[in-house]
Structure formats: structure tokens, C-alpha cells
Amino acid sequence: MTEHSLLGASSASRWLNCPGSFKLSQTAPHRPSSIYAATGTLAHEYIQGAVLGGETQVDLPKGPVIFAREGHSIEVDQDFIDGVNVMLEYLKHQAAGHDWFKVEFRVDLDSYFTSPPVVPVFGTVDAGILQLWNNELEVIDYKNGSGIAVSPIENAQLLFYAAGVLAQIQPDWRRRVRKIKLTIVQPNAGGAPIRSWEIDVLDLLLWVDGVLVPGVGACAQDNAPLNPGPWCRFCPVSHACPRLMQDAVAMAKHEFNDDPPQETDELGKALDAAERAELWIERIREFAVNQLEHQVRIPGWGLVPTRPTRKWTLPDDDIANELCTTLDGGDVFETRLRSPAQMEKRLTRTSVGRKVWDQVVAPLVEARSSGVKLGRDHHTTAAEEAWDETT
């Protein structure tokens, strides 16, 4: 199992913005890893195994293959394999003629601190590639999730990794690096599966001195503040956060006047608090379910079965053969066109497919909203694009 630092790269967006979460994570029990994080862990294992084995693509295993990871059962399907192959294809292309190339390796950042940090500061990089012909160091991170399209721009996790890789490579190579390329490979979130951002190596070092080092120092303070924000979504101890609980209690006590509030700032603050309260309530319930599943007694509460769903007991082909002995094929099977989102997801995983999407399919697609809903009116920032800390 990969070791994780309490001040690691995957959680950097959270503890840099909320230094109090570091102390809290040392005392409060962590919520269990999600199946999405466990699936991401398995994907990284596939990628590492393929690269170390000299393979540039992997195939779908014959028959159902179930892996147990982090308390979850994960079935490897075609979508999973297609996503892994997007990463392998990109690594093959980028690493051609490389001077240095490495996958799934640990980087330590302790050398950037004049005095030892409160805990070791390290992370595990998915891939690093050095090309001396153009003085470029590229750091690549694979995201298996589909919920949020993560941006590489000002991404704290990637900046952390880049600083670690830069410190690790041999000094004569380090002196030749001029550009840092930060790349996210995320084939399952829709849109471009590969996104990159370049910065000057001097800007990276300025970030280390101006953001990373002071941020680690802030976490070490006894009175480090808890600062709720989008990063709470993946905080492992959000269910135990007193600040989130405070917001939830405040929302429960809040009462608007009979007339709608005239001050829009007041309404906006109430919506912010409501969002945090909902998150805390959701995390409390998740944690309680996990405790009950592990035989921890909670007075007045227990687990009740969800609504049952019916499914076939035999493979689909066997069921179809049995049904077709007495029913017409039209009553057994259905055929329908895939949705634009499904076609985009399938096509944009390969360079050839992306060309087909851009030239043939995209002109046939229109986007039309079916209504409106409440949402934030600004573009997602890098801080808001934190991903699950175990992926």
C-alpha cells in the first residue's frame, strides 16, 4: 500500500487553504476510502505494471475480473481499460527520446525547509519525464474519476510534485531545466482527456518559497484556523470538523424575515453556509454507516435494507437464448443510439477518435438546457478542483 503524508501532494489544496485540518486529521478518525478512490488506486497499479513490463497497451481480461482494494470490490470493465490506455498512449508519446523517465515514485520536499517540517513532506508522482533538448521537465498525474474535470493550472498537487521531482534529479540536469509542464490525464470526465499548463522553473520555486513553505509552517501552529471551502469535499475528517458543525447549527437556527431578504450579500452568505452544512450532514451519515458496518453501536440508530432491485441470475446471453424460445427478438432486445455524452466519452480516448469527434460528430451535436438550477456563477478555481486525496 502506498504511504501517504499528512502534508502530502494529493491533499495540498486542502491543507494549504485550511491549515487547521492538519491538526484535526491527527486526532479524528478518518472516514473510509470511497470506491472511486479505490478504483483510482487500481488504475495506477495497472499503469505502473504496464510501463515496468514494457507494455504500451493493456487488454480487457476475459470474463469478469474482480479486485479487492481498500475495502471495495472493483470490476475491471472496458471503460476502465480504455482510460488506462489513454495514459499509456500519452506516456509512450511523451517519453520518446527522453533523458529521464520514471513512474510511480516518491518525492520528498524536506530539502526546501531550513528547519525540519512538523511531519515529512512527500508524495507519490504518477510519471515524470525530462527532455533536455528543450530544457523541459514534465510531471503527469492520472485521474480516473469522472465527476470533476481537474485543471492543471495553478494546481497545488502538481506544483508540489514538480518541486519534488526537481529536487530529486541530479544537479547537472536540474540546472538545465527552464520549463515545467504540468499535465492531467483524465479520460473519464468528458472533454479533452489531456490538459497541460507550463510555467517557468523560477515561478515554481517562487511558489515553493511563497506558498508551500509558509503553508506547512501554518499547519504546525497550535491555533491553525479551520477555513471551510470547496476543499472540504474530500477532507478525510470533515465529519469531525467543528467549524462545519458550527455552520450546520447556525443554519438550523437561522430565520429569515417574513419578507424576502433585501441584502443579496446576506442571502449569498446563507447559501455558502447551507452548502457547508449539507456537506457536514452527508459526511456524518457516511461515517455513521461505516461505524455500524463495523459493529459499532450507535444508540437509536441501525442499518436498514435499501429498496431491492431485480437482476438476471445468469449471463445475458443465456437469459436471451431462454427468452427467445418463446418470445420475439423485438420483445427481448432494444437498440438505441448512444447519447452525445456517451459518444464523446468513447471517441475522445484516442487521437483517431478525437479527430472523428471534432470533424464528424461534434457538428451534429447541440447543447440545450432543460431548465435552471441554483449554482455558483464563477468558473471553478484550481483550489476548488481538488480531487480525492487517495487518487
C-alpha positions in Angstrom: 0.0 0.0 0.0 1.3 3.4 -0.9 2.3 5.5 2.1 0.6 8.9 2.5 1.9 12.0 4.2 -0.4 14.2 6.3 1.2 17.0 4.4 1.2 15.3 1.1 0.7 16.4 -2.5 -2.8 14.9 -3.0 -4.1 16.9 -0.1 -2.1 20.0 -0.6 -5.1 22.1 -1.9 -6.9 21.3 1.4 -4.2 21.9 4.0 -2.8 25.0 2.3 -6.2 26.6 2.4 -7.3 25.1 5.7 -4.2 24.6 7.9 -6.4 23.6 10.9 -7.4 20.4 9.1 -3.8 19.1 9.6 -4.2 19.0 13.4 -7.7 17.7 13.1 -6.6 14.9 10.9 -4.1 13.7 13.6 -6.8 13.3 16.2 -10.1 12.5 14.5 -10.9 9.1 12.9 -10.7 9.2 9.1 -13.7 8.3 7.0 -13.2 5.3 4.8 -11.9 5.5 1.3 -14.6 5.7 -1.4 -15.0 3.2 -4.2 -13.9 5.9 -6.6 -10.6 6.4 -4.8 -10.1 2.6 -4.7 -10.8 2.3 -8.4 -8.2 5.1 -9.0 -5.7 3.1 -6.9 -6.2 0.0 -9.1 -5.9 2.1 -12.3 -2.5 3.4 -11.1 -1.4 -0.2 -10.4 -2.4 -1.2 -13.9 -0.4 1.8 -15.4 2.7 1.1 -13.3 2.6 -2.6 -14.2 2.3 -2.0 -17.9 5.1 0.6 -18.0 7.5 -1.6 -16.0 6.6 -4.6 -18.1 7.4 -2.7 -21.3 3.7 -2.7 -22.5 2.2 0.3 -24.2 -1.4 -1.0 -24.0 -3.4 -3.4 -21.8 -6.3 -5.6 -22.8 -9.6 -6.3 -21.1 -9.3 -9.6 -19.2 -11.6 -12.4 -20.4 -14.5 -12.9 -18.1 -15.4 -10.8 -15.0 -12.3 -9.8 -13.0 -13.0 -8.5 -9.5 -10.3 -6.9 -7.4 -10.5 -6.1 -3.7 -9.0 -2.7 -2.9 -9.4 -0.6 0.2 -12.5 -2.4 1.4 -14.2 -2.3 -2.0 -14.8 -4.9 -4.8 -13.9 -3.4 -8.2 -14.8 -5.0 -11.5 -12.4 -4.2 -14.4 -14.5 -3.2 -17.4 -13.8 -1.8 -20.9 -14.2 1.8 -19.7 -11.6 1.2 -17.0 -9.1 -0.4 -19.6 -9.8 2.4 -22.1 -8.9 5.0 -19.6 -5.7 3.3 -18.6 -4.7 3.0 -22.2 -5.1 6.8 -22.7 -2.4 7.3 -20.1 -0.2 4.6 -21.6 -0.5 6.1 -25.1 0.4 9.6 -23.8 3.4 8.3 -21.8 4.7 6.4 -24.9 4.4 9.6 -27.0 5.9 11.9 -24.4 8.7 9.7 -23.3 10.1 9.1 -26.8 13.8 10.2 -26.8 13.6 11.1 -23.1 16.7 11.7 -20.9 14.9 10.6 -17.8 11.6 8.8 -17.3 10.1 7.3 -14.2 6.6 6.2 -13.0 5.1 5.8 -9.5 7.9 7.1 -7.4 8.2 9.0 -4.2 9.5 12.6 -4.0 10.5 14.3 -0.8 10.4 18.1 -0.3 12.1 18.4 3.1 15.2 19.9 1.4 13.2 23.1 0.8 12.9 23.8 4.5 15.5 25.5 6.6 14.3 23.5 9.7 12.6 20.1 9.7 8.8 20.4 8.9 6.4 19.1 11.5 6.0 15.9 9.6 7.8 14.6 6.5 6.5 16.3 3.3 6.4 13.8 0.4 4.2 12.4 -2.3 4.0 9.8 -5.0 4.3 11.0 -8.6 2.5 9.1 -11.3 5.1 10.0 -14.0 8.0 12.3 -14.6 9.7 13.0 -17.9 12.8 15.1 -18.6 13.7 16.2 -22.1 17.0 18.1 -22.1 16.7 19.1 -25.8 14.1 21.7 -24.9 15.0 22.0 -21.2 11.6 20.8 -20.0 10.5 18.7 -17.1 7.0 17.3 -17.3 5.0 16.0 -14.4 2.0 13.8 -15.3 -0.9 12.9 -13.0 -3.6 10.4 -13.9 -7.1 11.0 -12.6 -9.5 8.1 -13.0 -12.6 9.9 -11.8 -15.4 11.3 -13.9 -17.1 13.8 -11.5 -14.9 16.9 -11.8 -12.6 17.8 -14.7 -9.4 18.8 -12.9 -7.4 21.7 -14.3 -3.6 21.7 -14.2 -3.5 25.5 -13.9 -2.0 26.5 -10.6 -2.8 23.0 -9.3 -1.2 22.7 -5.9 -0.8 18.9 -6.2 1.1 19.1 -9.5 3.2 22.1 -8.3 4.1 20.0 -5.2 5.1 17.1 -7.4 7.1 19.2 -9.7 9.1 20.7 -6.8 9.8 17.2 -5.5 11.0 15.9 -8.9 13.1 19.0 -9.5 14.8 18.4 -6.1 15.4 14.7 -6.9 17.0 14.8 -10.3 20.8 15.1 -10.5 22.2 18.6 -10.1 23.6 19.0 -13.7 20.2 18.1 -15.1 18.4 20.4 -12.7 20.5 23.4 -13.7 19.4 22.9 -17.3 15.6 22.8 -16.6 13.9 26.0 -17.8 10.3 25.0 -18.2 7.9 22.9 -16.0 5.0 21.2 -17.8 2.1 20.1 -15.5 -0.2 17.6 -17.1 -3.5 16.0 -16.1 -4.6 12.8 -17.9 -8.3 12.3 -17.1 -10.1 10.3 -19.7 -13.4 9.7 -17.9 -14.6 13.3 -17.2 -15.6 14.3 -20.7 -13.9 16.9 -22.9 -10.2 16.9 -23.6 -8.7 13.9 -21.8 -5.3 15.5 -21.6 -4.7 19.0 -20.2 -1.4 20.7 -19.7 0.0 24.0 -18.3 3.5 25.3 -18.5 5.4 27.6 -16.1 8.9 28.8 -15.8 11.1 27.0 -13.3 11.6 30.3 -11.4 7.8 30.6 -10.9 7.8 27.1 -9.4 10.5 28.0 -6.9 8.7 31.2 -6.0 5.6 29.1 -5.3 7.6 26.9 -3.0 9.0 29.8 -1.1 5.9 31.9 -1.0 3.1 29.3 -0.7 4.3 25.8 0.2 6.9 26.6 2.9 4.7 29.1 4.8 1.7 26.8 4.4 3.5 23.9 6.1 4.5 26.3 8.8 0.9 27.4 9.3 -0.2 23.8 9.8 2.2 23.4 12.6 0.7 26.2 14.7 -1.5 25.2 17.6 -4.1 27.7 16.7 -4.2 27.0 13.0 -7.5 28.1 11.6 -10.2 25.9 10.1 -11.2 27.5 6.9 -14.2 25.8 5.2 -14.3 25.9 1.4 -14.6 23.6 -1.7 -11.6 21.6 -0.4 -13.8 20.3 2.4 -15.4 17.9 -0.1 -12.5 15.5 0.1 -11.3 16.2 3.6 -11.0 12.8 5.4 -12.2 14.3 8.7 -14.9 16.7 7.5 -17.4 14.7 9.6 -15.5 15.7 12.7 -14.9 19.3 11.8 -16.2 21.7 14.5 -16.4 24.6 12.0 -18.6 22.7 9.7 -20.8 21.6 12.6 -21.0 25.2 13.7 -22.2 26.2 10.3 -24.8 23.5 10.3 -26.1 24.6 13.7 -26.2 28.2 12.6 -28.3 27.3 9.6 -30.7 25.4 11.8 -31.2 28.5 13.9 -31.3 30.9 11.0 -34.7 32.5 10.3 -35.4 34.9 7.5 -37.9 37.7 8.0 -41.4 37.4 6.5 -40.3 39.5 3.6 -37.5 38.1 1.3 -34.1 39.4 2.3 -33.2 42.7 0.6 -29.5 42.3 1.1 -28.2 39.9 -1.5 -24.9 39.6 0.4 -26.8 38.1 3.3 -28.5 35.6 1.1 -25.2 34.7 -0.5 -23.6 34.0 2.9 -26.6 31.9 3.9 -26.2 29.8 0.7 -22.5 29.3 1.4 -23.3 28.2 5.0 -26.0 25.9 3.7 -23.6 24.3 1.3 -21.2 23.5 4.1 -23.9 22.3 6.4 -25.2 19.9 3.7 -21.6 18.6 3.3 -21.2 18.0 7.0 -24.6 16.2 7.3 -23.6 14.0 4.3 -20.2 13.1 5.8 -21.7 12.4 9.3 -24.1 9.9 7.7 -21.4 8.2 5.7 -19.2 7.9 8.8 -22.1 6.5 10.9 -22.9 3.9 8.2 -19.3 2.8 8.3 -19.2 2.5 12.1 -22.4 0.4 12.1 -21.0 -1.8 9.4 -18.0 -2.4 11.7 -20.3 -3.4 14.6 -20.0 -0.1 16.4 -23.3 0.5 18.3 -24.9 3.9 17.9 -27.9 4.3 20.3 -31.2 4.7 18.5 -29.7 4.0 15.0 -29.1 1.0 12.9 -28.8 -0.2 9.3 -32.0 -1.0 7.3 -32.1 -2.6 3.8 -32.5 -0.4 0.8 -35.1 -1.0 -1.8 -34.3 -4.3 -3.6 -33.5 -4.3 -7.3 -34.1 -7.3 -9.6 -31.4 -8.6 -11.9 -30.9 -11.7 -14.0 -29.3 -14.7 -12.2 -27.5 -16.0 -15.4 -25.3 -14.3 -18.0 -27.2 -12.1 -20.5 -26.6 -14.5 -23.5 -28.1 -17.4 -21.5 -31.1 -15.4 -20.5 -31.6 -14.1 -24.1 -31.5 -17.7 -25.5 -34.0 -18.8 -23.0 -36.4 -15.9 -23.6 -36.1 -16.2 -27.4 -37.5 -19.7 -27.3 -41.0 -18.3 -26.6 -40.7 -14.5 -27.4 -39.9 -12.5 -30.5 -36.5 -10.9 -30.6 -38.1 -7.4 -30.6 -39.6 -8.1 -27.2 -36.3 -9.2 -25.8 -33.8 -6.7 -27.2 -33.7 -3.0 -27.6 -31.4 -0.9 -29.8 -30.9 2.8 -29.5 -28.5 5.5 -30.5 -25.8 6.4 -27.9 -26.1 9.9 -26.4 -23.7 12.7 -27.4 -22.0 12.4 -24.0 -21.5 8.6 -24.4 -20.1 9.1 -27.9 -17.7 11.8 -26.7 -16.5 9.7 -23.9 -15.8 6.7 -26.2 -14.2 8.7 -29.0 -12.0 11.2 -27.3 -9.9 8.5 -25.6 -7.7 8.0 -28.7 -6.1 10.5 -31.1 -8.0 9.0 -34.1 -11.3 9.1 -32.1 -10.7 12.7 -31.2 -10.4 13.6 -34.9 -13.6 11.7 -35.7 -15.4 13.6 -32.8 -14.1 17.0 -33.9 -14.7 16.6 -37.6 -17.8 14.3 -37.9 -19.7 14.0 -34.6 -19.4 17.4 -32.9 -21.1 19.3 -35.7 -24.2 17.1 -35.2 -24.5 18.0 -31.5 -26.3 20.9 -29.9 -26.4 21.7 -26.2 -29.8 22.8 -24.9 -30.6 23.3 -21.2 -33.9 21.8 -19.9 -34.2 24.3 -17.2 -32.3 26.2 -14.5 -30.9 25.3 -11.1 -29.1 27.2 -8.4 -25.3 27.2 -8.9 -22.2 29.4 -8.4 -21.7 31.9 -11.2 -17.9 31.8 -11.4 -15.6 29.4 -13.1 -14.1 26.7 -10.9 -10.8 27.7 -9.5 -7.8 25.4 -9.1 -8.4 25.2 -5.3 -12.0 24.0 -6.0 -10.7 21.3 -8.3 -9.1 19.2 -5.6 -9.5 15.6 -6.3 -10.0 12.7 -3.9 -6.8 12.6 -1.8 -6.1 8.9 -2.4 -6.2 9.1 -6.2 
